[in-house]
Amino acid sequence: MAQVAVMTPDGQVEKIERDGNDKALTALRQMAALMLKAALIKEFDGIRLGASVAEDDQFYVDSDKDDQQVSADELAGLEAAMKQIAKDGLKVEFAEVALDDALATAGDDQFTNELLKEHAQDGKVAMYKLGDVAIIANAPILVYANVVKHYKLLSVAGAYWKGMSSNPMLQRIYGTVFFNNDDLDADLKARQEAKERDHRVIGNQLDLFFVDPKVGAGLPYWMPKGSTIRRTIERYIIDREVADDYEHVYTPVLMNLDAYKTSGHWQHYRDDMFPPMDMGDGEMLELRPMNCPSHIQVYKHHIRSYRDLPLRIAELGMMHRYEKSGALSGLQRVREMTLNDGHTFVALNQIQDEFAKILKLIMSVYRDFDITDYTFRLSYRDPKNTEKYYANDEMWEQAQKMLKGAMDDLGLDYYEAEGEAAFYGPKLDIQTKTALGNEETMSTIQLDFMLPERFDLHYVGEDGKQHRPVMIHRGVVGTMERFIAYLTEIYKGAFPTWLAPQQVTIIPVSDDKHGEYADKLAAQMKAANIRVKVDHRNEKMGYKIREAQTQKVPYTLVVGDDEMANESVSVRKYGEQDQISMSKQAFLDEILQDIANYSREN
């Protein structure tokens, strides 16, 4: 197999296998980033350069100019400059440069100066040099530039310096690179698929939601269509939980900071919480990052008996997390979110039965949403990490044993992951695959012996004495924001009929002649809770049909003379070319069945 020469951040050179080697691919991306940096310096006088980074699936360079920033139209010219650098046969040299000399070379480039100072050790900075251009040596890099042949500069985007909105906005140039052209072509194809499935792109095309940094970064505004999807999911979830004996509540989004100190959230997640609000009289209120302390207050409001257990409390609870501006992304990473949250308070001998009941609910919900690609992960503490995890070895061993026993009793396959538990207890994470094959946690079931202890929770047992309940935290579909982002990408915006914001479009051939019949049809459908609109616009019928397809409406009905005479409709399903004539009643029966069975084929 082919080998490549790779330099490590200490200046050592080694030859490693090129293909199927993550280290070699990282080194290739690092070299491509360095070549892009050299190309930027060559093409633009006085350009200032920030970070040059090799990530898991791409590389990027941040830049800043006094005049207009680098545009997408200029990427082809930069690619050509990189090609010439490769032809010149340059190789990377390692050097430990005195910090003062490196700063002098950087001149008035404030971003490079800051990076140099951060990475300096003992007054020196380890650097990779390619001709006259240098970057900080903090990752493996290829030695020879002429190996970089199969690459593509992808896009430009704004990025705050160090991800903080208080810092200057730089221009980030993204690229991808591989050792052979087949891998590059496959990557570009996958990226195109990702772009077509990107929930932010689809959300804009279908007018589902928007986020405007001017009025609040990471704070989505749900448009009517997006609100309809969300409302349908929320009603579905509430109905399923009520049928499973959950008692739904509403609790405030603000809580006294002392509650989060008692729970441990303040100690463990302070950096992810918004600053407390001083009410001026000694009271400090906090936007809640979690709902569990709120549900604990609901439990504590009454004296509880063993007859009350299991006590299941659920809420679509709004929470707030402090996320840096650079980490925000559409609906997937937001600062305000609504969690499909639930907490069950149980006696010790009820844990495994309740665990099985929750898991059965989750898997049933997955079936209705046609989620089939998922795995089970038992997430344990790392016993060496005494800062993150609640210090009680006996509790952890008991909880982890119970969790594992519950999964074994159900006969389900799972894998175990140390260090993935919540700070207060182990959990089952249900890992789903996104539309692009990435893994993320959709649902969780967590055992918690700690919070009942910290909040001094009790129930009166059959023996008349006080006993400590166990708390089970669970989320069926996570937050509404992330779940809808996931569904949007899985469905590629073509939501199944039961979820579609608009289920039917009716198009009269002539509005004057057939509009009244179309309106009567729509009225009948609305009475059956079908989401329908009549397109009365003065546009050509072909245009209206195409727009209904573009908006991914499940059913488009065309009505003309024949349909009026026969009390029928001409039906075209989304994604199909053929139209089928059927009676009005037959169509109503079909769509109502489609909605009732969650749009499953069988």
C-alpha positions, 0 to 999 in steps of 0.5 A: 500500500502507498505510504506518505511522509507525515510530520508530527508537532514535535518535528519528527517525520514518519511514513504511514499507510495512506489509505484507510488511515485517519492520521494520514487523512488528518495530515492531508487536511492540515496540509491543504489548510496550510496551502489555502493559507499560502494561497490567500496570502498570495492572492490578497495583500494585507489579509489577516488570518485566524485559525487554520483547522483540520476537522473530522470531515473537512478543513477551514481557514479564517480570514479578514480583509479591510475591504470586501471579504473573500467571496464564493466567486473567488474560490476557483482562483484560490484552488488554482493558486493551491495547485501552483503551490503543489507544482512548485514542489514545496515541502514543510519544514519544522522550526521552533521560532522565538515568540518575538520573531514570530510576532514581528513576522505577523506584523499587525495581524491581530488574530495571528498574534493572539494565536502565537501568544496562546501557543508559545512555550518558554518564549518559543512557538513550534511552527510548520513552514511552507515557503514563506508561510507558517502555521502553528504546529498543533497537529500532524501534517504531510511533508510534501505539498505535491501530494495534495491533488484531489480537493475542493473549496466548498463555501464561505461563511461568517464565523466570530473569532473564537466563536464569541459574538462580542469578537470580530466576524471573520470569513471562514473558507471551508474545503475538503480533500482526499488522496484519490478522486473517487473518494472526493467525488463520493464526499461531494455527492454526500455533501450535496445530499446533506445540503438537500436534506439540511433542515435549515434549507428545507425550513426556509423553502417550506417556510417552517421556521426562522432564526434572526440573530438581530433579534436573538441568536439561537431563538427560533420563530415558528411560522404557521406551517412549522407550528402546525407540525410541532402542534401535531407532534405535541398533541400526539405525545401528550395523548400517548403519555396520558394513555400511559397514566402520566399526569401532565403539568405546567411549571415556570421557566424561572426558579430560585437559584438555590434549587439548582444548587441543591440539585447540583446543576449549578455546580456541574452545569454553571457554564451552560446556564444563563446568569442569575437574575437578581430580584433586588431583595436577595432573591436570585432567579434562574432560567431553568436548564432542566425540568427535574427540580420543577417536577420534584416540587410537584411531588413534594407539594403533597404527602405521598403514599406507596399507593401513589407510586409509580407517580408519573409526571410529564411536561412539554417543558421549556428550558434555556441553555447558554450556547456560544454563538458559534455553536448555534445551528438551526433547530439542532443547537438553540438557546431555548428549547422545549423538552418532552420531559417526564419523571416517574417516582417509584419504589425500589421494587418497581424500577424494572417494571417501570423501566420496561413500560417506558421503553415500550412507550418509546419503541411504540412512538418510534414505530409511528414516526417510522424510526427504525435505525437505532441502538441501545447504549448503557451509559455508565459513570467514569469512576475516576472522574470524581468531579463530574459524578456524584460521589457514592460508589454504592449508589452507582453500582446498584443503579448500574446493576439495575439498569443492566438487569432491566435490559437483560430481562427484556432480551435487548441488545446493547453496548456499554459506554463508560463516562456517558452517564448523567452526573446523578445516575446511569442511563439508557441512551437510544442512539439514532442515525440521522439522514446522513448517517451520524449518530445522536441521542434521541431518547433517554431513561435515567435512574436517579438515587441522588436527587431524591436524597438531596431534596429529601423526598419521602413516601409513606410505606405500607408499614407506615414508615417513611421511605425514599423513592427512586426517580426515573428521568425519561425523554421520549423524543427529546426536544421539539426543536431537535426532533423536528430538525431530525424528522425534516432531514429524514423525510427530506421535507416530505412529511407523512400525511398525518404530520404534513402542515398542509395535507391537501391542495384543491385546484379548480380548473376554472375558479369561476366554474369550479371554485364553489365545488372546490370550497364545498370539498374543502369544507367537508375535509375541514370538518373531518380535521383534514388540513386543506386549502383551495388554490383560487389564484389566477395562475395556470393550473400547471403552475399551481400543480408544480407549486403544490409538489414543490411545497411537498403537499401529500395530495393535490386534487384537481376538480373540473366539469367531470368531477363536479358532475360525478361528485369525484376528484382527480388525485395526484400524490406527492412525488407521482406523475399519474392522476387517479380519478376517484369518488369524493367519498373514496378519497375521504376514506383513503386520506382519513385511513392514511392519517389514522395509521400514521401514513404507514404502508401496512 
